[in-house]
């Protein structure tokens, strides 16, 4: 941090009593600390200085705002693509549960059938609607309970109840 913050400075600063250019203060501190405190990690501090210099070089070569962000984002994309690939493989073999309710069609409709009771688009592999349980060839209300209250519902009332039940 000291290297990156003081790289452009032309001022002088005192490092433990020595007057040095501010841009070289990190190097002076490295040498002085190693002389007076030998148990401190030399490689750790040297690595920090080199990392600061590397960041400044990358920033000078790159015209964008932050080269480190670009490097980390690229690394994230490189590590993420195998997971997306595996996820895509397993989702294509899924048989049901990918329908939509009403609205526009974005999928291949030859692979789907629309339920007459709730307008849910089901997979052609299914014979019963996943949303309301209506059979593919049955009447609209045949799969519901046989009480008079349910059989007296109009199609619009049935849709309103579905919206309230499933939040859609």
C-alpha positions in Angstrom: 0.0 0.0 0.0 2.8 2.4 0.8 4.4 1.8 -2.6 1.1 2.5 -4.5 0.2 5.5 -2.4 3.6 7.2 -2.6 4.7 6.2 -6.1 4.1 9.7 -7.6 5.3 11.7 -4.7 8.3 14.0 -5.0 8.3 14.9 -1.3 10.8 13.8 1.3 9.9 11.9 4.5 11.7 10.7 7.6 12.1 7.0 8.0 13.4 6.3 11.5 15.4 9.5 11.4 16.7 9.2 7.8 15.5 11.7 5.2 14.5 9.8 2.0 12.3 10.4 -1.0 8.8 9.3 -0.2 8.6 7.0 -3.2 11.6 5.0 -1.7 10.3 5.0 1.9 9.1 1.4 1.6 12.5 0.2 0.5 14.3 2.1 3.3 11.9 0.7 5.9 12.5 -2.8 4.5 16.3 -2.5 4.9 16.1 -0.8 8.4 13.6 -3.3 9.8 15.8 -6.2 8.6 18.9 -4.7 10.2 17.3 -4.0 13.6 14.5 -6.6 13.9 15.9 -9.8 12.3 12.9 -12.0 13.2 10.6 -10.1 10.8 9.6 -11.8 7.5 11.9 -10.4 4.8 10.1 -12.2 2.0 6.7 -11.1 3.2 7.6 -7.4 3.2 9.6 -7.8 -0.1 6.6 -9.5 -1.6 4.3 -6.6 -0.6 6.6 -4.1 -2.2 6.9 -6.1 -5.4 3.1 -6.5 -5.5 2.7 -2.8 -5.2 5.2 -2.2 -8.1 3.5 -4.9 -10.2 0.1 -3.2 -9.7 1.6 0.1 -10.7 3.1 -1.4 -13.9 -0.2 -3.1 -14.8 -2.1 0.1 -14.2 0.3 2.0 -16.5 -0.1 -0.6 -19.3 -3.9 -0.8 -18.9 -6.0 2.1 -20.0 -9.0 1.1 -17.9 -9.7 2.1 -14.3 -8.3 -0.9 -12.4 -6.3 -3.8 -13.9 -6.7 -6.0 -10.8 -10.5 -6.0 -11.2 -10.1 -7.2 -14.8 -7.7 -10.0 -13.9 -9.9 -11.2 -11.0 -13.1 -11.0 -13.1 -11.4 -13.0 -15.9 -10.2 -15.6 -13.4 -13.7 -15.9 -12.0 -15.2 -16.4 -15.5 -12.5 -19.1 -16.2 -13.4 -21.0 -13.0 -17.1 -20.5 -13.5 -17.6 -21.9 -17.0 -17.1 -25.6 -16.1 -19.9 -25.3 -13.5 -22.2 -23.6 -16.0 -21.4 -26.4 -18.5 -22.2 -29.2 -16.0 -25.4 -27.4 -14.9 -26.5 -27.1 -18.5 -26.0 -30.8 -19.1 -28.1 -31.8 -16.2 -30.9 -29.3 -16.8 -31.5 -30.5 -20.4 -32.3 -34.0 -19.2 -35.0 -32.8 -16.9 -38.5 -34.0 -17.9 -41.0 -31.7 -16.1 -41.4 -28.5 -14.1 -40.2 -26.0 -16.7 -43.6 -24.8 -17.8 -44.9 -21.2 -17.8 -48.3 -19.9 -16.8 -50.1 -17.9 -19.6 -47.9 -15.2 -21.1 -45.8 -15.4 -24.1 -44.1 -18.5 -25.4 -40.3 -18.5 -25.4 -39.8 -22.3 -25.6 -40.4 -24.9 -28.3 -44.1 -25.4 -28.0 -44.1 -28.7 -29.8 -42.6 -30.1 -26.6 -45.3 -28.7 -24.4 -49.0 -29.0 -23.8 -51.2 -26.3 -22.1 -53.5 -27.4 -19.2 -57.1 -26.4 -19.9 -57.7 -25.8 -16.2 -54.9 -23.5 -15.1 -53.1 -22.6 -18.4 -49.8 -24.0 -17.2 -47.4 -25.3 -19.9 -46.4 -28.8 -19.1 -43.8 -31.1 -20.7 -45.2 -33.5 -23.4 -43.8 -36.3 -21.3 -46.4 -35.7 -18.6 -50.0 -36.8 -18.7 -51.1 -34.8 -15.6 -50.6 -31.1 -15.1 -47.9 -30.3 -12.5 -49.7 -27.2 -11.3 -53.3 -28.3 -10.7 -53.3 -32.1 -11.4 -55.7 -32.0 -14.3 -55.3 -34.9 -16.7 -54.1 -34.1 -20.2 -57.3 -35.5 -21.8 -59.8 -34.8 -19.0 -62.3 -32.1 -18.6 -61.2 -28.9 -16.8 -62.6 -29.7 -13.4 -62.4 -33.5 -13.5 -59.2 -33.7 -11.4 -60.4 -31.4 -8.7 -62.4 -32.6 -5.7 -65.9 -33.7 -6.5 -67.7 -31.3 -4.1 -70.5 -29.2 -5.5 -68.6 -26.1 -4.4 -65.6 -26.8 -6.7 -67.7 -28.0 -9.6 -69.7 -24.8 -9.6 -66.6 -22.7 -10.1 -66.2 -20.9 -13.5 -62.9 -21.1 -15.3 -62.1 -17.5 -14.2 -62.8 -18.2 -10.6 -60.6 -21.3 -10.7 -57.8 -19.2 -12.2 -58.2 -16.6 -9.4 -58.0 -19.3 -6.8 -54.8 -20.7 -8.4 -53.3 -17.2 -8.4 -54.1 -16.8 -4.7 -52.8 -20.3 -3.9 -49.5 -20.2 -5.8 -48.9 -16.5 -5.8 -48.8 -16.3 -9.6 
